[in-house]
């Protein structure tokens, strides 16, 4: 036995050495046709997984058997095969592949060369998006694509962003686009804190983003494409060996602008004059001793000196805000060959808010793999997990009272106790905003999982089948506690605690066939046929208790509260089943046709209207490939395209067409109140799909070998059978019912221009300019009746969501005393327009006073490269939109109980009557507090969105320190703002109504100016 084992061991060693002896080490250098070395070229022994990548000098070394075939491949170059001969040296020259170099963009269920597109598709690469470091993908996308209006509605950490593609198309619950990440359709829902599922995608993981704008591009998504589609492709593994990357930045933000408010001297002066005017506006109250001379109450030694002068002049905006630090760290591990690749990505983002105590911490992770087991069988997928923890401030009271808190009180007194407006007699008594920031507790934890797995079968030459499964899971928990001593918040209930959870789970299963074929060298054909299922489960619950004897437990022990509030919960399920197909045909690669159709069935509608068909067609002509232009030195590209199609919207809650039960009933049984169940909502069996028809015409034009390129689109979208939870007569016993209520249209123009201004040696200067213009109009409403939503109105012939209020004509003058008396006003009161001239101001005199949607918006971006330096300047502009600054009314009409905006210094006096600001008087003496167009401000602006300076270290240095890339940069964001708007930022809004764009109330979170330094390194 021992001899046998010795013989076997000897045989195995001999075999190994024999095999090794047959292999030989092949080395060489890889260059392009210009003689430049090519690093990162993949070299694989054909038919095996044996492979490497060339180094920074284009050199390689690989051990292979003699007679083996080596495959050399590199992105943008034609692959080449070489057989190993007797020589150990094998140098290779790769040639550029012009077709491969042409930009390829992702479309629904596939990809396509940009030159072959027939629809309106905008794209941005991950590299472009990361030129402006941000914590969210929508912020990074802002200004990159014409027709996509990206508004950052808040300056809070991870600031919530709204995207509108070619205007609003619906009066239903949502006008946001459909988001598709690596083929997985994200849950379309409103999450806690008005966030969206796309907010939780790590922007550093993005490879590219495509925005599908016209119906030809979006119709493949049928009922969910009416508001446009945003396709996100994330980074995958490397096919050229192992790579490690690390990206980081550190930043500091500070408040970019402060709102003008009164200082202590001005506040007390206005209080004195207002008291003197009280007799004019409330003679009866004055005679009865209703008003007290304010100088008599300025005796508190904690606030005033012996002469009645204030001891403090507190700037509450300085006290509530801070210099906020942020950091971001991203680590990536990728590797593999053409036969299989993998990637692992880790990230951490930490942001302090410029409002004290607000913060965000996000932890992200993702793994991906792609493997070709056989030539005919591929499998791949990815799984991502994010956890985001936020501390939220009490927007309404912190934001409001850093304006209204009076300046004559401090944050704290010398003994450490909190100061309050209540400490000065006669004040409204809102809470100390710094105290609210510290003691009010509200935490939001969001966990998300996004994953997919696919298999790809090659069934025949040109025929492939793909099956994929995707999941999107979101779990949110909000924990809130307001202490017993927080005025206006916790004091009414002697403290309260509540916990609210949101849970969403969506899965989808898709199968589709793709067939590619070229006939006779002049006919190209791509056919797509597929089927899809998706289901979304939602649930939430809320528990709350009031009346705490101690603040120790906060929300960690709800049993410590003495008064439980009845809990609430909700659950729903909705599903969609779809069948879709697309044909792309090209003749001579010049005449292009796309035909798409999709059938969607949704559980939200009644059985008779459950399914709907959404078709589209598009044509394109590559004129520059015609003989009469193909040799032109002036025109390098000219393509004309047009499309027509229909898409849909089902953005209503589950069971929207059905009658529902409610537990909000009670009755008396046996002398006790018993909980009951009854009908909770009306059914509408005729409820049907909302449809949007869109026609688009576009031109793509390039001059001087694409030194100047232009893309322009003109479009019209008509939405019919709009869905709305519309009001019904209260005599029905219900307030609203979902129904189809009318139609609207959007017309617009988009223009994008890219120029290479200078391209000489080491110096390169490029410019990108885009502008989008859109006009919206409601064209029909059922019965023609206006529909009101908050401070907005939906009216035929007007833009959707127009602001509704009274027309402000200034103030009544001394020479108009008799006319003012007709309306029970006096000189110094505001003057409103009596539209119907009936001698009374009432709802009949209200009118449309503005609209929050911009007429136009765009970007102007310049990028300069000189040797190893990069510089970019990114400017953003918006014009033609109004802001309803609701803060104006309460903060100009509250003399004597709170601080005011500085605009009140322009108030009416006998010597200054040409003004819109009413004469000062105590609040109890009477102000007219209607919403008027005095609140409407011009929201147009020009913003310095980003300025970046970067340095890329030279390859020879990188080789010495064994790095592939080393880049350092500094960035300044939101570094200037030109606007007439008096609030913090004209882009922000505070309304949660469907058409609240442009509405700003007390709880606006200021947007910061941010300075960053960053590093990009790869090994």
Number of C-alpha atoms within 10 A of each C-alpha: 6 7 8 9 10 10 11 12 12 11 11 11 11 12 12 11 10 11 11 13 10 11 15 16 13 21 17 15 19 24 19 15 10 9 10 12 20 19 19 23 26 22 25 24 22 16 11 8 13 15 24 21 24 23 18 19 17 20 19 22 19 18 15 20 17 17 12 15 17 22 17 24 20 21 13 15 18 16 15 15 15 16 14 19 14 10 11 15 14 16 15 16 16 22 16 15 14 10 12 13 13 12 10 16 20 20 21 19 18 10 11 14 15 16 18 20 23 28 27 25 23 18 22 18 16 21 12 14 23 16 18 21 21 21 24 20 24 21 23 21 24 23 25 24 26 29 32 26 22 22 21 21 24 21 22 23 26 26 22 20 22 20 21 17 24 28 26 27 31 30 24 21 18 20 22 24 22 22 23 19 20 18 21 23 20 22 25 18 18 12 17 16 10 10 16 20 17 21 17 23 23 25 22 26 23 20 17 19 24 21 27 29 28 36 33 30 28 31 34 26 27 28 30 21 28 34 29 30 26 28 23 26 19 20 21 22 24 20 24 23 20 18 17 17 18 18 19 19 21 17 19 21 23 19 22 17 16 14 14 15 24 22 18 20 14 16 20 23 10 20 21 19 16 20 21 16 18 22 16 14 22 17 13 13 14 18 10 8 8 13 17 11 11 16 12 8 13 19 16 13 11 14 18 17 13 10 8 15 16 21 16 17 15 17 21 22 22 12 15 22 18 18 16 22 19 22 19 21 18 20 18 21 19 23 19 22 23 18 19 19 22 22 22 21 23 21 21 19 21 22 24 25 32 27 31 19 20 21 23 21 20 22 17 21 20 22 21 22 21 25 18 16 11 11 9 13 16 18 19 18 20 21 17 20 19 22 19 19 19 21 19 23 26 18 17 15 22 28 21 20 26 25 26 29 28 31 27 22 27 23 21 14 12 9 6 8 9 15 17 21 24 16 13 19 13 14 18 15 20 22 25 28 29 24 19 24 20 12 17 20 20 20 19 20 19 22 19 21 18 23 22 22 17 19 18 19 17 18 13 10 10 12 16 18 19 19 18 20 20 24 22 21 20 22 19 20 20 20 18 20 25 26 24 20 17 20 20 12 21 20 15 14 16 21 23 28 28 22 20 19 19 20 19 21 19 23 22 21 18 19 18 19 20 20 18 14 15 14 9 8 10 11 14 17 16 17 18 20 19 19 17 18 17 19 18 21 17 19 15 17 15 17 16 20 24 24 20 23 13 13 19 11 15 22 22 14 11 20 13 20 23 14 15 17 14 9 12 11 12 10 13 13 17 16 17 18 17 21 21 22 21 23 17 22 21 20 16 15 16 18 20 21 22 22 22 26 23 24 19 21 20 22 20 24 23 19 15 10 16 16 19 20 18 24 23 26 24 26 22 24 22 20 17 20 18 13 9 9 15 13 12 14 10 12 18 20 23 21 22 18 22 23 25 24 25 28 32 28 24 23 23 18 15 20 16 24 24 18 14 13 12 11 11 11 12 12 12 10 9 7 7 8 10 11 12 12 12 12 14 15 19 20 17 17 16 14 22 23 25 26 26 27 21 24 21 24 22 21 19 18 19 21 17 13 13 16 15 19 21 20 19 20 21 18 21 20 26 20 26 23 22 26 25 21 18 15 14 14 9 9 7 9 12 14 14 16 19 22 23 23 21 22 24 26 24 20 19 20 21 23 20 21 18 19 18 15 14 13 12 9 8 10 13 16 18 18 19 18 22 23 22 25 22 21 19 24 20 22 19 19 20 13 8 12 12 11 17 16 15 15 18 24 22 22 21 19 12 17 23 26 31 25 30 23 23 23 21 18 16 20 24 24 22 14 9 12 15 13 15 21 11 11 14 11 18 22 25 26 23 23 21 22 17 18 16 11 9 10 12 16 16 13 9 12 17 18 18 18 21 23 27 26 26 21 19 21 26 27 24 19 20 19 18 18 18 14 13 13 17 17 18 21 18 23 21 22 19 24 17 16 22 26 27 29 23 18 19 23 19 17 21 22 25 22 25 25 23 24 30 28 21 16 16 21 16 15 18 24 17 11 6 12 20 15 18 21 22 24 27 30 26 24 15 16 21 14 20 13 11 13 22 24 21 20 19 23 20 18 23 22 20 17 18 18 23 22 22 21 19 20 18 17 16 14 16 12 12 16 14 8 10 13 18 21 16 20 17 18 19 18 23 22 21 20 16 16 18 12 16 12 17 18 21 20 26 29 20 26 24 19 18 11 15 17 28 23 26 28 27 25 19 22 19 25 26 25 27 26 21 21 21 19 18 19 17 16 17 17 15
